[in-house]
Amino acid sequence: MEDNASGPTVGKVAYRAREIEVFAAMENYKSKVLNRVFGSRAGCDLVVITVMANKFERGKYEEVKFQQSAVTYCKDGKVVKEQFYYSM
């Protein structure tokens, strides 16, 4: 997994630790899929582009809203690369 603010996170253990850290700072996280496109590319069985609207609370009074796009590359039924693009 990789996003526009950091380099790639490799391996399930590292990915899970990163997600726990990120979601620990959020309360009342909500995400809605706005659009999803499926396709293929050389070297991949499936490419999925997903656009989401997200919002969460940080602290008692701050609400954060942002849109995010995720590009997921799959081969042999497994995710081989996933990259997120967003602005906050």
N, C-alpha and C positions, 0 to 999 in steps of 0.2 A: 504494500500500500504506500502511496506517495501523494502528497498534496503540494499546492503551490507555495506553502510556507516552510516546508522541510524536505529533506531527502527521503529516500525509500526506507520503509520499515520491512525487514526481511525476517521471515519465520513466524510461526504461529505464536510462540511464547512472547516474542518481542511485540507482535501486533496486539495481542491481548493486553499486555502491560500498558501499552500506549493508549488503547481504548479505555481501560479502567481509569487511567490518569485524566484523560480528556473528559469523560462523562462524570467523574467525581466533582468537577467544577461547575456542573450544570444541574439545574432543577427544572422539572416540568418540561422536558425535551419533547418536542413534537416535530414530525416530519411528514410532508405530503408529497407524493410523486406527482409532478406536473406533466411529464412526458417521458416516454421511453422508446428508443429506436434500436432495432436489432439489425445486425449485418455481419459480414465476414471480411477477413483480410488475410493476405498471404501469411502462413505460419500460425494462424488461429482458426479454430472451428467457429468461434462466435465472438462478436464484439457487441457490447451493450452500452449505449449512451443513455444515462438517466439524468433528468433535471428535477431537482427537489426544492421545495420551499421549507425552510427550517425555522424554528424559533425555540428559545429556551430562556430561562431566568438565570441570572448570575447575581447572587446575593439576594437581598430582600426586595429591592426596588428597580433593578435594571433588567429590562427585557431586550433580548438580542434577536434580531430577525435577519436572515440572509438566504440567498439562493445559492445552490451548489449544483455543479454538474459532475457526474462520475463517469469515467470511461473504464470499462472492465473488459479485459481480454481473457478468453478461455480456450484451453486446449485439452482434449481428452477428458472433458468434464470437470476440469479444475481451473481455478483462477490463476493465471500466470503473471498478470500485471493488473493493477487497479490504481487509477490516478484520479484525484479530486481537484476541482477548480472552483474557487469561491472568492467572494470579497465580502468583508464585514464592515 
